[in-house]
Amino acid sequence: MQTELTELVRQAVVTGLVVAAPVLIVGLVVGTVTGLVQAATGVHEAILGFVPRVVAMAATLLLTLPWMVERLVEFLRQSAGGS
């Protein structure tokens, strides 16, 4: 019972990381690029770093949402013992 619960928690964490990874990676890349551009130009407005990151993450979320839902449903079916 203990090993089954441990395996279920491990699978839940891995699934969560895999599902969240595309949005987080895009946010990291866009944030880094905007930070480099701000440093190169000397413009240090907070909104110029925030808005592109949020827009890129929202676009990524919209594009990958069907895949994310599919992965989560697959995990839940496996967890519940379904086919």
SEMARDREN-246245 format. One line per 4 residues: number of its first residue (from 0); their letters; for each residue x, y, z of N, C-alpha, C. Coordinates in steps of 0.1 Angstrom, whole numbers, plus 2048, in hexadecimal, padded with zeros to 3 digits. Layout:
NUM = A = X,Y,Z,X,Y,Z,X,Y,Z; ... .
% end
This chain:
0 = MQTE = 808,7F4,800,800,800,800,809,80D,800; 813,80C,808,81C,818,809,823,81B,7FC; 828,810,7F5,82F,812,7E8,825,816,7DD; 819,812,7DE,80F,816,7D4,80C,825,7D5 .
4 = LTEL = 80B,829,7E2,808,838,7E4,814,840,7E0; 820,83B,7E3,82C,842,7DF,82D,843,7D0; 82A,838,7C9,82B,838,7BA,820,842,7B5; 814,842,7BA,80A,84B,7B6,80E,85A,7B8 .
8 = VRQA = 814,85D,7C3,818,86B,7C5,823,86E,7BC; 82D,865,7B9,838,867,7B0,832,86A,7A2; 828,862,79E,822,864,790,81B,871,790; 814,875,79B,80D,882,79B,817,88E,799 .
12 = VVTG = 822,88D,7A0,82C,898,7A0,832,898,792; 836,88D,78C,83C,88D,77F,832,892,774; 825,88D,775,81B,892,76C,819,8A1,76D; 818,8A6,77A,817,8B5,77C,822,8BC,776 .
16 = LVVA = 82F,8B7,777,83A,8BE,772,83A,8BE,762; 836,8B3,75D,836,8B1,74E,82B,8BB,748; 820,8BB,74F,815,8C4,74A,818,8D2,74B; 81F,8D6,756,822,8E4,758,82E,8E9,751 .
20 = APVL = 837,8E0,74D,843,8E4,747,843,8ED,73B; 83A,8EA,731,83A,8F3,725,837,902,729; 82E,904,732,82A,912,735,836,918,73D; 83C,911,747,846,916,74F,853,919,746 .
24 = IVGL = 856,910,73D,862,912,735,860,91E,72C; 854,920,726,852,92C,71E,853,938,726; 84E,938,733,84F,944,73B,85E,947,73F; 865,93C,741,874,93E,744,87B,944,738 .
28 = VVGT = 879,93F,72C,880,943,721,87C,952,71D; 86F,955,71D,86B,962,71A,86F,96C,725; 86F,968,731,874,971,73C,883,974,73B; 88B,969,737,899,96B,735,89C,974,72A .
32 = VTGL = 895,972,71E,897,97B,713,893,989,715; 888,98B,71C,884,999,71F,88D,99F,729; 893,998,732,89C,99D,73C,8A9,9A1,735; 8AE,999,72B,8BA,99C,724,8B8,9A9,71B .
36 = VQAA = 8AC,9AA,715,8A9,9B5,70D,8A8,9C2,716; 8A2,9C1,721,8A1,9CC,72A,8AF,9D0,72F; 8B8,9C6,732,8C5,9C9,736,8CD,9D0,72B; 8CB,9CB,71F,8D3,9D1,714,8CF,9DF,710 .
40 = TGVH = 8C2,9E2,712,8BC,9EF,70E,8BC,9F9,719; 8BD,9F4,726,8BD,9FD,731,8AF,A00,735; 8A5,9FB,730,897,9FD,733,893,9F3,73E; 890,9F8,74A,88D,9EF,755,87F,9F1,75A .
44 = EAIL = 875,9F0,751,867,9F1,755,862,9E3,759; 85C,9E1,764,857,9D4,768,84C,9CE,75F; 844,9D7,75A,839,9D3,751,83E,9CD,744; 84A,9D2,73F,850,9CD,733,855,9BF,734 .
48 = GFVP = 858,9BA,740,85C,9AD,743,850,9A4,746; 846,9A9,74B,83A,9A1,750,831,99E,745; 82D,9A8,73D,823,9A6,732,827,99C,728; 833,99C,722,836,992,718,836,984,71E .
52 = RVVA = 83B,983,72A,83B,976,731,82D,970,733; 824,978,738,816,974,73A,810,970,72D; 812,979,722,80B,976,715,811,969,710; 81E,967,710,824,95A,70B,81F,94E,713 .
56 = MAAT = 81E,94F,720,81A,944,728,80B,941,726; 803,94B,724,7F5,949,721,7F3,943,713; 7FB,947,709,7FA,941,6FC,7FE,933,6FC; 809,930,704,80D,922,705,803,91A,70C .
60 = LLLT = 7FD,91F,716,7F2,918,71E,7E6,915,714; 7E2,91E,70C,7D7,91C,703,7DB,911,6F8; 7E7,911,6F4,7EC,908,6EA,7ED,8FA,6EF; 7F2,8F9,6FB,7F5,8EB,701,7EA,8E6,70A .
64 = LPWM = 7DF,8EE,70C,7D5,8EA,715,7CE,8DC,712; 7CB,8D9,705,7C6,8CC,702,7CF,8C1,705; 7DC,8C2,703,7E6,8B8,706,7E7,8B7,716; 7E6,8C2,71D,7E7,8C2,72C,7DB,8BA,731 .
68 = VERL = 7CF,8BD,72C,7C3,8B6,731,7C4,8A7,72E; 7C9,8A4,722,7CA,896,71E,7D4,88E,728; 7DF,895,72B,7E9,88E,734,7E3,88D,742; 7DC,897,747,7D6,896,754,7CB,88B,755 .
72 = VEFL = 7C2,88B,74A,7B8,881,74A,7BE,873,749; 7C8,871,742,7CF,864,741,7D5,860,74E; 7DB,86A,755,7E0,867,763,7D5,863,76C; 7CA,86A,76C,7BF,867,775,7B8,85A,772 .
76 = RQSA = 7B7,856,765,7B2,849,762,7BB,83E,767; 7C8,840,765,7D1,836,76A,7D1,835,779; 7CF,840,780,7CF,840,78F,7C3,839,794; 7B8,83B,78D,7AB,835,791,7AA,827,78D .
80 = GGS = 7B3,822,786,7B3,814,781,7AB,812,775; 7A7,81C,76E,79F,81B,762,7A8,817,756; 7A1,816,74A,7A9,812,73F,7AE,81E,737 .
% end
